[in-house]
Amino acid sequence: MNYRLGVDVGGTFTDLLLIDQDTGATTRDKVPSTPSDPSVAVINGLERICAKAGIEPSAINHLMHGTTVATNAVLEAKGARVGLVVTQGFRQILQVARSFVPGGLAGWIIWQKPEPLARLEDTVEAIERIDAKGAVVEELDEARIRGDLQRLRDAGIEALTISLINSFTNPSHENRIAEIAKEILGGIPISLSSKILPEIKEYERTLTTVANSYVRPVASRYLGHLDEELKSRTGDLRLHVLRSDGGLMGVEVASQAPVSMLMSGPAGGVSGALWIAAQAGYTNLLTLDMGGTSTDVALVQNGVPSIGRETTVGDLTIRASSVDVRTVGAGGGSIAHVPELTKALRVGPQSAGAQPGPAAYGNGGTDPTVTDANVVLGYLPPSLLGGEMVLDKAAAVAAVSGVAEALGVDLHAAAAGIIDIVNENMFGALRLVSIQQGYDPRDYALIAFGGAGPLHANALGALMGSWPVIIPPSPGVLCAYGDATTTLRSESARTFIRQFSTTSADEVIGLLRELASEAHSELAGEGVAESDRTATYQVDLRYHGQGFEVPVDVSLAELESDGLSVAGNRFDAEHERLFTFSLDAEHEIVNLRAVVTGGSSAVEAVKIQQGDKDPSQAFLSTTPVWVEGVEHQAGLYDRSLLESNDRISGPAVLTEMDSTTLILPGHYGDVDSFGNILIWPSAR
């Protein structure tokens, strides 16, 4: 038996998708998340989904896991106490930071500068110096650094970062300090900037490495404990963790460099959306992942998600490759409230979370949430999770009634207001990844998933002009689908500052081959055969004299045939798309990067039975829904009984185990051969 399991831990639910790799058959499930120890929900879910599928846990040989452990450590300020070693003269590097203040022109008046992840009193200076070309200018004072490390040990640091100036060109001093630190600090984890981010810009390099140290103890403990628990139940199971850029990495790599998985959860949704949409023939996508706590959106162009060189979590922005995901505090559990001062309705970012959850869940929650508004408007059926969770409509009505009273409107108007505001919040996030980046959303399909996404997708498609709106099968567990169908990925980078006139294509090709070799070795260690590995290359370019760079993709074959001009022309085009102009100035290389991925997943989407366009076999009854202040009788359908070619006219509510889809009046949904629902406006 050959099974793989995708597990995605969210703020409200932990989603699981079990795939039989021999037949492609899937089993899905959701269990409540356990924020105090996320591994409990993973183990509970594993045992439950195995019982549901009728298999033993030992039949699972591969588990792919998207986790928010590192993310939560940053957001909740529950990371380790980090000691920091810098070159003499750079002790205040984290305090000086970059002169950027978020907000408008007067943002500096109210903005509170976040506290650095490594305290100033836990920062020590090493007497040493290496120049920009890697030559040793001043030898390391080992006696001095020994004394400083002993003081950090006595102060109670829990992790150590070593980030020396110009170490990306020559890591010898960082390596030597690490050797000394191992003698003095014992088993405290040590992170070197020359390994975590061997690139120019000392502040970004230091901040990223400190962030790695900050989350490393909690992440390594969690992954180690989870790996041990899983193997005790399954035998020789391989556990891989989703990276922020949508690839997978092994437990050992993830434990040493957890900064690479800060956006692990959202990346899984984009990977799953890309996989299922490609089966349906769509490669230009806007993704909408709406869960119980927040909504993540991203853009996919020509089947490739937009990968940024920065990862932002809360107030922390670091240099690490990640899917360009924007997050807003808009989820099914987002709480609606009417401030006494303004009397203006607000929704989120506060969330009812998993406990107690929305009032309709019947777990003691009383605050009005987006889910409660959906219940009041009739968009949610009487029960969720295949009948396991019965909704308390009376509690939802009571909760939303408080908002209606505060606003002086009727119940349905208050519920509709909650839905309109949360939709506008998500609309704003979608504009950030499309229009603000120079992309026309009308050229993209909108794929919606997460437990709440399909309820709001039709309305957002109309706001964006993005058609069709795609509702994939099992939308509530699509992040787990992404975890289960993505591939291993390794990245290696190096700073190489050269103007085109001072280097050559041959020199660049040689360095890219070296970087690819380093990345290949990591995947070889994970057991990926050489024939299953693919290398891609990227060059960070700027105009000479410019203060920032833009990454462009290149291939070795292009460089060999056309020289560096192929990268320069590509950079000019991207610069013009981003900023509406390009310059007649010399191009300059800043960084080189090689990315090696494992073979594509062997899992294929399962086709559903072909029908005759009549969805009557899935029709259950009619149910009242309120749209724009008018009551309609909507068709209620069991999505699991729909067949390929079926067409469902709105208004309609489609129920399934893990999510509910709403088709608005004036729209219809077509079912494709893979079970996707493609929603279009009737005017089409």
JOHU-V12485 format. One record per residue. N is the residue number from 1. RES is the residue in one letter. OMEGA is omega in radians with two decimals (NA if undefined). NEAR is the number of other C-alpha atoms within 10 Angstrom. Layout:
n:res:omega:near
N:RES:OMEGA:NEAR
N:RES:OMEGA:NEAR
This chain:
n:res:omega:near
1:M:-2.98:11
2:N:-3.09:13
3:Y:2.95:21
4:R:-3.05:22
5:L:3.02:27
6:G:-3.12:28
7:V:3.10:32
8:D:-3.13:31
9:V:3.10:28
10:G:-3.11:26
11:G:-3.10:20
12:T:-3.12:24
13:F:2.96:24
14:T:-3.05:25
15:D:-3.12:29
16:L:3.07:30
17:L:3.14:26
18:L:-3.10:25
19:I:2.99:24
20:D:-3.03:18
21:Q:3.11:16
22:D:-3.07:11
23:T:-3.07:12
24:G:-3.14:15
25:A:-3.10:14
26:T:3.00:18
27:T:-3.07:15
28:R:3.12:23
29:D:3.07:24
30:K:3.04:23
31:V:3.11:19
32:P:3.09:20
33:S:3.12:25
34:T:-3.01:20
35:P:-3.13:20
36:S:3.08:7
37:D:-3.06:11
38:P:-3.11:20
39:S:3.12:22
40:V:3.12:16
41:A:3.12:21
42:V:-3.13:25
43:I:3.10:15
44:N:-3.14:15
45:G:3.11:23
46:L:-3.10:26
47:E:-3.09:15
48:R:-3.09:17
49:I:3.06:23
50:C:3.10:18
51:A:-3.14:12
52:K:-3.12:12
53:A:-3.14:14
54:G:3.12:9
55:I:3.03:14
56:E:3.10:14
57:P:-3.12:21
58:S:3.12:18
59:A:3.13:16
60:I:-3.13:23
61:N:-3.09:18
62:H:3.09:18
63:L:3.11:21
64:M:-2.88:27
65:H:2.96:28
66:G:-3.01:32
67:T:3.08:27
68:T:-3.11:22
69:V:-3.14:24
70:A:3.14:28
71:T:-3.11:23
72:N:3.11:18
73:A:3.11:18
74:V:-3.08:21
75:L:-3.09:13
76:E:3.14:9
77:A:-3.12:12
78:K:3.11:13
79:G:-3.08:24
80:A:2.96:22
81:R:-2.96:20
82:V:2.95:25
83:G:-3.05:28
84:L:3.06:30
85:V:3.13:25
86:V:3.06:23
87:T:-3.14:20
88:Q:-3.11:14
89:G:-3.09:11
90:F:-3.03:19
91:R:-3.11:19
92:Q:-3.04:13
93:I:-3.13:18
94:L:3.14:20
95:Q:3.12:15
96:V:3.06:10
97:A:3.08:13
98:R:-3.08:10
99:S:3.13:5
100:F:3.09:7
101:V:-3.13:14
102:P:3.11:10
103:G:-3.11:10
104:G:-3.07:7
105:L:-3.12:8
106:A:-3.11:10
107:G:-3.09:11
108:W:-3.09:13
109:I:-3.04:8
110:I:-3.06:8
111:W:3.07:11
112:Q:-3.11:9
113:K:-3.12:10
114:P:3.10:10
115:E:3.09:10
116:P:-3.12:15
117:L:3.03:21
118:A:-3.09:24
119:R:3.11:15
120:L:3.14:15
121:E:3.09:11
122:D:3.12:21
123:T:-3.13:24
124:V:-3.08:22
125:E:3.07:17
126:A:3.05:26
127:I:-3.11:17
128:E:3.03:18
129:R:3.03:20
130:I:-3.10:23
131:D:-3.02:14
132:A:3.13:14
133:K:3.08:11
134:G:3.13:15
135:A:3.13:12
136:V:3.11:15
137:V:3.12:10
138:E:-3.12:11
139:E:3.13:11
140:L:3.05:20
141:D:-3.03:13
142:E:-3.14:16
143:A:-3.14:9
144:R:-3.08:12
145:I:3.08:19
146:R:3.13:17
147:G:3.13:12
148:D:3.13:18
149:L:3.08:25
150:Q:3.10:13
151:R:3.08:14
152:L:3.10:24
153:R:-3.12:20
154:D:3.13:10
155:A:3.07:13
156:G:3.09:13
157:I:-3.10:19
158:E:3.10:21
159:A:-3.09:27
160:L:3.01:31
161:T:3.04:28
162:I:-3.09:28
163:S:-3.09:31
164:L:-3.13:28
165:I:3.10:26
166:N:3.12:23
167:S:3.11:29
168:F:3.10:27
169:T:-3.12:20
170:N:-3.06:20
171:P:-3.00:20
172:S:-3.12:16
173:H:3.07:22
174:E:-3.14:25
175:N:-3.12:16
176:R:3.10:12
177:I:3.11:20
178:A:3.10:19
179:E:3.12:12
180:I:-3.11:14
181:A:3.11:22
182:K:3.11:13
183:E:-2.99:11
184:I:-3.01:16
185:L:3.13:21
186:G:-3.03:9
187:G:3.13:11
188:I:-3.12:16
189:P:-3.09:19
190:I:3.12:23
191:S:3.14:25
192:L:3.14:26
193:S:-3.14:27
194:S:3.07:24
195:K:-3.09:17
196:I:-3.12:25
197:L:-3.10:24
198:P:-3.10:22
199:E:3.10:23
200:I:-3.11:20
201:K:-2.99:13
202:E:-3.14:22
203:Y:-3.14:19
204:E:-3.14:22
205:R:3.14:26
206:T:-3.12:28
207:L:-3.13:25
208:T:-3.12:26
209:T:3.06:28
210:V:3.09:30
211:A:3.10:28
212:N:3.10:33
213:S:-3.08:34
214:Y:-3.09:30
215:V:-2.99:28
216:R:-3.14:27
217:P:-3.11:21
218:V:-3.13:19
219:A:-3.11:27
220:S:3.08:22
221:R:-3.12:12
222:Y:-3.09:18
223:L:3.12:21
224:G:3.13:15
225:H:-3.13:12
226:L:3.13:19
227:D:3.14:18
228:E:-3.13:13
229:E:-3.14:16
230:L:-3.11:22
231:K:3.10:16
232:S:-3.13:13
233:R:-3.01:15
234:T:-3.06:17
235:G:-3.02:15
236:D:-3.14:13
237:L:3.07:20
238:R:3.12:18
239:L:3.05:21
240:H:-3.07:27
241:V:-3.13:28
242:L:3.08:33
243:R:3.11:32
244:S:-3.11:28
245:D:3.05:28
246:G:3.07:31
247:G:3.12:28
248:L:3.02:28
249:M:-3.13:26
250:G:-3.10:20
251:V:-3.11:20
252:E:3.12:15
253:V:-3.13:15
254:A:3.14:21
255:S:-3.13:25
256:Q:-3.11:19
257:A:-3.11:22
258:P:3.09:29
259:V:3.13:30
260:S:-3.12:26
261:M:3.13:32
262:L:3.11:30
263:M:-3.08:28
264:S:-3.09:31
265:G:3.13:28
266:P:-3.13:32
267:A:3.13:29
268:G:3.12:35
269:G:3.13:32
270:V:3.13:35
271:S:3.13:29
272:G:3.13:26
273:A:3.14:29
274:L:-3.10:25
275:W:-3.06:22
276:I:3.14:24
277:A:3.10:22
278:A:3.09:15
279:Q:-3.10:16
280:A:3.07:18
281:G:3.13:9
282:Y:-3.10:19
283:T:3.05:19
284:N:-2.96:21
285:L:2.79:30
286:L:-3.10:30
287:T:-3.13:30
288:L:-3.11:31
289:D:-3.10:29
290:M:3.13:30
291:G:-3.11:24
292:G:-3.03:28
293:T:-3.06:25
294:S:3.09:23
295:T:3.10:26
296:D:3.11:26
297:V:-3.13:27
298:A:3.13:27
299:L:3.08:29
300:V:-3.11:24
301:Q:3.13:13
302:N:3.09:10
303:G:-3.12:16
304:V:3.11:15
305:P:3.10:25
306:S:-3.14:16
307:I:3.12:20
308:G:3.11:17
309:R:3.10:14
310:E:3.05:15
311:T:-3.12:25
312:T:3.06:18
313:V:-3.07:15
314:G:3.13:13
315:D:-3.05:12
316:L:3.04:15
317:T:-3.06:14
318:I:3.10:23
319:R:3.07:21
320:A:-3.12:24
321:S:3.08:20
322:S:3.00:26
323:V:-3.09:29
324:D:-3.09:26
325:V:3.02:27
326:R:-3.05:18
327:T:3.04:21
328:V:3.14:18
329:G:-3.13:23
330:A:-3.14:27
331:G:3.13:31
332:G:-3.13:31
333:G:-3.14:32
334:S:-3.02:30
335:I:3.06:27
336:A:3.12:30
337:H:3.13:22
338:V:-3.14:17
339:P:-3.11:11
340:E:-3.06:8
341:L:-3.02:6
342:T:-3.06:7
343:K:3.12:12
344:A:-3.08:11
345:L:3.08:17
346:R:3.10:16
347:V:-3.14:25
348:G:-0.02:23
349:P:3.12:17
350:Q:-3.08:17
351:S:3.06:26
352:A:3.06:24
353:G:-3.14:23
354:A:3.13:20
355:Q:0.06:16
356:P:-3.11:15
357:G:3.09:26
358:P:3.14:32
359:A:-3.09:27
360:A:-3.14:31
361:Y:3.08:23
362:G:3.13:18
363:N:3.11:13
364:G:3.10:13
365:G:3.14:19
366:T:-3.13:22
367:D:3.11:25
368:P:-3.12:30
369:T:3.08:33
370:V:3.10:29
371:T:3.12:28
372:D:3.10:35
373:A:3.09:30
374:N:3.10:24
375:V:-3.12:24
376:V:-3.11:27
377:L:3.09:23
378:G:-3.08:23
379:Y:3.10:27
380:L:3.13:25
381:P:-3.09:18
382:P:-3.11:14
383:S:3.14:16
384:L:3.08:18
385:L:3.08:17
386:G:3.13:13
387:G:-3.11:12
388:E:-3.12:9
389:M:3.11:13
390:V:-3.09:15
391:L:3.13:21
392:D:-3.08:18
393:K:-3.14:20
394:A:3.12:14
395:A:3.10:23
396:A:3.12:27
397:V:3.14:21
398:A:-3.13:19
399:A:-3.11:23
400:V:3.11:28
401:S:3.10:21
402:G:3.09:19
403:V:3.14:24
404:A:3.14:20
405:E:-3.13:13
406:A:-3.13:16
407:L:-3.10:16
408:G:3.13:12
409:V:3.14:13
410:D:-3.02:13
411:L:-3.06:20
412:H:3.08:23
413:A:3.11:20
414:A:3.13:25
415:A:3.12:28
416:A:3.09:19
417:G:3.09:20
418:I:-3.14:27
419:I:-3.13:22
420:D:-3.10:14
421:I:-3.14:18
422:V:3.06:25
423:N:3.11:18
424:E:3.09:15
425:N:3.13:17
426:M:3.08:26
427:F:3.11:17
428:G:3.12:13
429:A:3.12:20
430:L:3.08:26
431:R:-3.13:19
432:L:-3.10:18
433:V:-3.13:22
434:S:-3.04:21
435:I:-3.11:13
436:Q:3.12:11
437:Q:3.09:13
438:G:3.14:15
439:Y:3.11:17
440:D:-3.09:14
441:P:3.13:23
442:R:3.10:15
443:D:-3.03:14
444:Y:2.96:24
445:A:3.10:25
446:L:3.12:32
447:I:-3.01:32
448:A:-3.13:31
449:F:-2.94:34
450:G:-3.08:28
451:G:-3.05:26
452:A:-3.06:28
453:G:-3.10:28
454:P:3.08:27
455:L:-3.02:27
456:H:-2.98:25
457:A:-3.10:27
458:N:-3.14:29
459:A:-3.14:20
460:L:3.05:21
461:G:3.12:25
462:A:3.12:15
463:L:-3.07:13
464:M:-2.99:21
465:G:-3.10:18
466:S:-3.13:21
467:W:-0.06:21
468:P:2.92:23
469:V:-3.06:29
470:I:3.03:32
471:I:-3.06:28
472:P:3.00:24
473:P:3.13:20
474:S:-3.07:27
475:P:-3.13:31
476:G:3.14:31
477:V:-3.09:28
478:L:3.07:33
479:C:3.08:34
480:A:3.05:31
481:Y:3.11:32
482:G:3.10:32
483:D:-3.03:35
484:A:-3.04:31
485:T:3.14:24
486:T:-3.01:25
487:T:3.09:20
488:L:-3.07:24
489:R:3.08:25
490:S:-3.08:22
491:E:3.09:20
492:S:-3.06:23
493:A:3.13:25
494:R:3.03:20
495:T:-3.12:19
496:F:-3.05:18
497:I:-3.14:16
498:R:2.92:17
499:Q:-3.13:17
500:F:-3.08:16
501:S:-3.10:10
502:T:3.08:8
503:T:-3.12:14
504:S:3.10:14
505:A:-3.13:17
506:D:3.13:14
507:E:3.13:9
508:V:3.13:20
509:I:3.13:20
510:G:3.13:12
511:L:3.10:17
512:L:3.08:26
513:R:3.10:16
514:E:3.13:15
515:L:3.12:22
516:A:3.13:23
517:S:3.10:15
518:E:-3.13:18
519:A:3.10:22
520:H:-3.05:26
521:S:3.13:15
522:E:3.14:20
523:L:3.06:22
524:A:3.10:13
525:G:3.10:10
526:E:3.07:15
527:G:3.12:10
528:V:-3.12:17
529:A:-3.11:13
530:E:-3.13:13
531:S:-3.13:8
532:D:-3.10:11
533:R:3.12:17
534:T:3.14:15
535:A:3.00:21
536:T:-2.98:16
537:Y:-3.10:22
538:Q:3.11:18
539:V:3.04:26
540:D:-3.08:21
541:L:3.00:26
542:R:2.97:23
543:Y:-3.13:22
544:H:-3.09:14
545:G:3.13:10
546:Q:-3.08:10
547:G:3.12:7
548:F:-3.10:10
549:E:3.14:17
550:V:3.13:19
551:P:3.04:22
552:V:3.13:19
553:D:3.07:15
554:V:3.01:16
555:S:3.12:16
556:L:3.13:19
557:A:3.11:10
558:E:3.14:14
559:L:-3.13:18
560:E:-3.06:13
561:S:-3.02:10
562:D:3.14:12
563:G:-3.07:17
564:L:-3.11:22
565:S:3.14:14
566:V:3.09:17
567:A:3.14:23
568:G:3.13:21
569:N:3.13:13
570:R:3.11:16
571:F:3.13:24
572:D:-3.12:21
573:A:3.14:14
574:E:3.11:17
575:H:3.14:18
576:E:3.11:14
577:R:-3.09:14
578:L:-2.97:15
579:F:3.10:10
580:T:3.08:10
581:F:2.98:11
582:S:-3.04:15
583:L:3.01:10
584:D:-3.10:7
585:A:-3.09:10
586:E:3.10:13
587:H:3.14:24
588:E:3.07:23
589:I:3.08:25
590:V:-3.12:21
591:N:3.01:21
592:L:-3.06:23
593:R:3.04:22
594:A:3.12:25
595:V:3.13:20
596:V:3.13:25
597:T:3.09:22
598:G:3.14:25
599:G:-3.14:17
600:S:-3.13:13
601:S:3.12:13
602:A:-3.10:10
603:V:3.10:17
604:E:3.10:15
605:A:-3.12:17
606:V:3.10:14
607:K:-3.14:15
608:I:-3.10:17
609:Q:-3.13:13
610:Q:-3.13:16
611:G:-3.06:16
612:D:3.13:10
613:K:-3.14:15
614:D:-3.08:15
615:P:-3.02:21
616:S:-3.14:13
617:Q:-3.14:12
618:A:-3.09:17
619:F:3.14:18
620:L:-3.10:12
621:S:2.97:11
622:T:-3.11:15
623:T:-3.12:16
624:P:3.03:16
625:V:3.13:24
626:W:3.11:20
627:V:-3.14:17
628:E:3.05:9
629:G:-3.11:11
630:V:3.10:8
631:E:3.09:13
632:H:2.99:18
633:Q:-3.09:15
634:A:3.03:24
635:G:3.11:20
636:L:-3.03:21
637:Y:2.98:24
638:D:-3.02:18
639:R:-3.09:23
640:S:-3.12:15
641:L:3.12:14
642:L:-3.13:26
643:E:3.11:25
644:S:-3.13:22
645:N:3.09:20
646:D:3.07:22
647:R:-3.13:22
648:I:3.14:26
649:S:3.12:20
650:G:0.08:21
651:P:-3.14:23
652:A:3.06:27
653:V:-3.11:25
654:L:-3.07:26
655:T:3.00:21
656:E:-3.00:20
657:M:-2.93:22
658:D:-3.11:21
659:S:3.09:24
660:T:-3.12:29
661:T:3.09:27
662:L:3.00:26
663:I:-3.04:27
664:L:3.01:24
665:P:-3.13:16
666:G:3.13:12
667:H:3.07:19
668:Y:3.12:22
669:G:3.05:27
670:D:3.11:21
671:V:3.14:26
672:D:-3.02:19
673:S:3.12:20
674:F:3.12:20
675:G:3.04:26
676:N:3.00:25
677:I:-3.14:27
678:L:-3.07:22
679:I:3.14:27
680:W:2.98:22
681:P:-3.10:20
682:S:-3.13:12
683:A:3.12:7
684:R:NA:6
